[in-house]
Every structure is written in C-alpha cells, then in structure tokens.
Amino acid sequence: MTHSVEVDRRNLLQQIQERAIVHGRVTLSSGKEADWYLDLRRITLSGLTAPMVGRVMLDLTRDLAYDAVGGLTMGADPVATAMLHAAAADDDSRALDAFVVRKQGKSHGLQQRVEGPSIQGRRVLIVEDTSTTGGSALDAVTAAREAGAEVVAVAVIADRATGAAERIQADGGVPYLWAYGPSDLGIS
C-alpha cells in the first residue's frame, strides 16, 4: 500500500488538532508556563496515527544521511519507533535502528545511558515529539556524542516556536527541523 505524504501530513495535522491540543494553564518540562499543551503521546502511541508520524518524519528528514534515530526518553521513544517501522515498510527506504537516551545512566547492569544497538561511529538523528526550549534535545545530542555518534540534526513533530530552534542550532551546532509549527496547529 502506498501512502501520499501530503495526505499523511494533512491527516496527521487534523488528528493533532482534534486529539492532542489541550487548552488551559500548564507548566511545561522547561519550567515555562503556557496556555496550551501538546499531548503528542495521544498521537505517537496511537495505532491509527503512529504510522503517519513515522512517514511524515521520514519525509521531513529525507535529505539527511543517518542510520539510527532516537532521543531522550519518553517523548522521543514512540517517534523513533514509528520511524523505524515506517522505514522498514518502505521498500525504497533504508533500514533504521532506534535508540533510547536515558535521563541518566543506570547504576546497575551495563550502566549505559544510551540503550539499543550501538551508535558509536554512526550518523544519528535526534527526535522528539515537541520542543519548547530545546533542553531535552540538547541533552540527547550530548549523550549521543558521548556514545561516539555523529549527530546530523534534531527533528520534532511540533515546534512551539519559543526558542528551541535557535538554541539547538547555537548550542548543539546541528540543524533543527519540525513538521508543524504553531501557525500550522492554529495556536500561534
């Protein structure tokens, strides 16, 4: 079955608008307060929309060369998994590995901060569901580099347009891509 990226983008946006935008005062992971919240786990963990997430994010990053995708747990995990499955389902796509970056290394077992197939010496893409200040993505960039990976970019489903792009490009030294911004979501 073939999928049109344009149709996926439209359908995914509609699902985000209907199911993931929560209005009301919230405190974000960055500590900032906002009048709306994007609960993208309602989208990335849904059997209906996760495949669209994978295809839209693969299309967003189609011009980048990378062979593993991941980021800081929890927001990045379903995005990376959706991309891994979308790449596997696409006959023209490359095989992707996914990895998980813990907030801190385990104190037992192998005591790793980055879990999954080794990313040492590999080109990786850092992903997130959404970003406000870029802090989580930058944490993942640092961990991936410490694990020996070359980070090619950071990509998110939705950007809140509150400084993440500038911070990631300045502090992380990598491009920052997003599928949707506030104007797309109707919440400028």
Helices and strands as residue ranges (DSSP letters): H 5-19, E 21-27, E 33-38, H 41-44, H 50-60, E 68-72, H 76-89, E 97-101, E 114-115, E 123-131, H 135-146, E 150-159, H 164-167, I 168-172, E 176-180, H 182-185
